[in-house]
Amino acid sequence: MDKTTKPYQYQSSLIIPPSYVSPEAFVENSVIGPYASISEDAEVRDSIIKNSIIGPNATVNSSMLFGALVGERATVEGSYSSINVGDDSIARTGGVSSTEIDETFK
């Protein structure tokens, strides 16, 4: 399958190009992309990551991130969010109602 233009499976996740997932990253039950970058030793579980950068050794769990920047060793847990989290930070976001979701990213 052409990984540069068509969605493909990576471990138990779906990658939508253009996106980059480091071979050293752990991605499970997630949708990555388009326009996402998952750095080395990052862990992404049960999440949707679009138009975002996940830094080295960062952890993202049960989150929907759009336009996010997650720094090195940062942890993000929660639901829908556009967030910038610096190195060594922890962010736990609460849920939002469907009326608060930006429909631009459909």
Salt bridges, closest charged atoms under 4 A:
GLU28 OE1 - ARG45 NE 3.60
GLU43 OE1 - ARG45 NH1 2.71
GLU72 OE1 - ARG73 NH1 2.92
GLU77 OE1 - ARG92 NE 3.10
ASP88 OD1 - ARG73 NE 2.56
GLU103 OE1 - LYS106 NZ 3.11
